[in-house]
């Protein structure tokens, strides 16, 4: 991946519906070059998927999870992933081991999700941060 690929990705991240001709014009490339590069980025796995992201009024929370050895973090993450209300899960470095994006119909459903996370063997603590506003 080179600087041109990075610039193309920037355009797609801002608006994945940007016509290839607009990207090509902005980068002084041909439309065919932009199309070929996007196909290569997709086939190589750098671009994983094209999707529609909709912000709903449902409450969301970031749940930071600390784990207790010897249970591997990956096993705990796999268990969390099976719970209702989990949108995304990340293994992270720092004070916590896992970060979870949870959503639900109401605060009570997110609380239930957090309780379910806490009940998983190997989970030491959780810290829940409710999302107030999304900027991007």
C-alpha positions in Angstrom: 0.0 0.0 0.0 1.4 3.4 -1.0 0.5 7.0 -0.5 -2.0 7.0 -3.4 -3.8 4.0 -1.8 -3.9 5.8 1.5 -5.5 8.9 -0.2 -8.1 6.7 -1.9 -9.0 5.1 1.4 -9.4 8.6 3.0 -11.9 9.5 0.3 -13.8 6.2 0.8 -13.8 6.6 4.6 -15.4 10.1 4.3 -18.0 8.8 1.9 -17.8 5.4 0.4 -20.3 6.5 -2.4 -17.8 9.0 -3.8 -17.7 8.3 -7.6 -14.4 7.0 -8.8 -14.3 9.8 -11.3 -14.3 12.4 -8.4 -11.5 10.5 -6.6 -9.5 10.3 -9.8 -9.9 14.0 -10.6 -8.8 15.0 -7.0 -5.7 12.7 -7.2 -4.9 13.4 -10.9 -5.4 9.8 -11.8 -7.6 8.0 -14.4 -10.9 6.5 -13.3 -9.6 3.1 -14.4 -6.5 3.5 -12.1 -8.7 4.3 -9.1 -11.1 1.4 -9.9 -8.2 -1.0 -10.2 -6.5 0.2 -7.0 -9.8 -0.1 -5.0 -10.3 -3.7 -6.4 -6.7 -4.5 -5.3 -7.2 -3.1 -1.9 -10.4 -5.1 -1.5 -8.9 -8.4 -2.8 -5.8 -8.0 -0.6 -8.0 -7.6 2.5 -7.0 -4.0 3.3 -10.6 -2.9 2.6 -12.6 -5.5 4.4 -16.1 -4.5 3.3 -18.3 -1.7 2.1 -21.2 -1.0 4.5 -23.8 1.4 5.6 -23.5 2.7 9.1 -26.6 4.1 10.7 -26.6 5.9 14.1 -29.7 4.9 16.0 -31.1 6.6 19.1 -30.5 3.4 21.1 -28.1 3.9 24.0 -24.6 2.6 23.5 -21.7 2.1 26.0 -18.0 1.3 25.9 -17.3 -1.4 28.4 -13.6 -1.7 29.4 -12.8 -5.2 30.7 -9.8 -6.3 32.8 -9.1 -10.0 32.9 -7.4 -12.4 35.3 -4.7 -14.8 34.2 -4.5 -17.7 33.4 -7.6 -17.5 31.2 -6.4 -16.2 27.8 -7.9 -12.8 26.8 -8.9 -14.3 23.4 -11.1 -16.9 25.1 -12.9 -14.3 27.2 -13.4 -12.1 24.1 -15.0 -15.0 22.3 -17.4 -15.6 25.2 -18.3 -11.9 25.3 -18.9 -11.9 21.6 -21.7 -14.4 22.0 -23.7 -12.1 24.4 -26.7 -10.1 23.3 -26.1 -6.4 22.6 -22.4 -6.7 21.6 -21.6 -4.6 18.5 -17.8 -4.8 18.5 -15.1 -6.2 20.6 -11.4 -5.3 20.7 -8.4 -6.7 22.5 -6.4 -3.7 23.7 -3.2 -2.8 25.4 -3.1 -0.8 28.5 -4.8 -0.8 31.9 -7.7 -2.9 30.4 -7.5 -6.0 28.2 -10.7 -5.8 26.2 -12.9 -2.9 25.0 -16.5 -3.7 24.0 -19.1 -1.5 22.2 -22.5 -2.6 23.5 -26.0 -1.3 22.6 -29.5 -2.0 23.6 -33.0 -0.8 23.6 -32.6 1.0 26.9 -30.2 1.5 29.8 -31.5 -1.6 31.5 -30.5 -3.8 28.6 -27.0 -2.4 28.6 -26.8 -3.0 32.3 -27.9 -6.6 31.7 -25.1 -6.9 29.1 -22.5 -5.6 31.5 -23.8 -8.0 34.2 -23.4 -10.9 31.7 -19.9 -9.8 30.9 -19.0 -9.7 34.6 -20.3 -13.2 35.1 -17.8 -14.6 32.6 -15.0 -16.6 34.4 -11.8 -14.7 34.1 -13.3 -11.2 34.1 -11.9 -9.2 37.0 -13.4 -5.7 36.5 -15.5 -3.7 34.1 -15.7 0.1 33.6 -18.7 1.3 31.6 -18.7 4.5 29.7 -22.1 5.5 28.2 -21.9 7.2 24.9 -23.5 10.7 24.9 -22.7 11.9 21.4 -21.0 10.4 18.3 -18.8 12.7 16.3 -17.7 10.4 13.5 
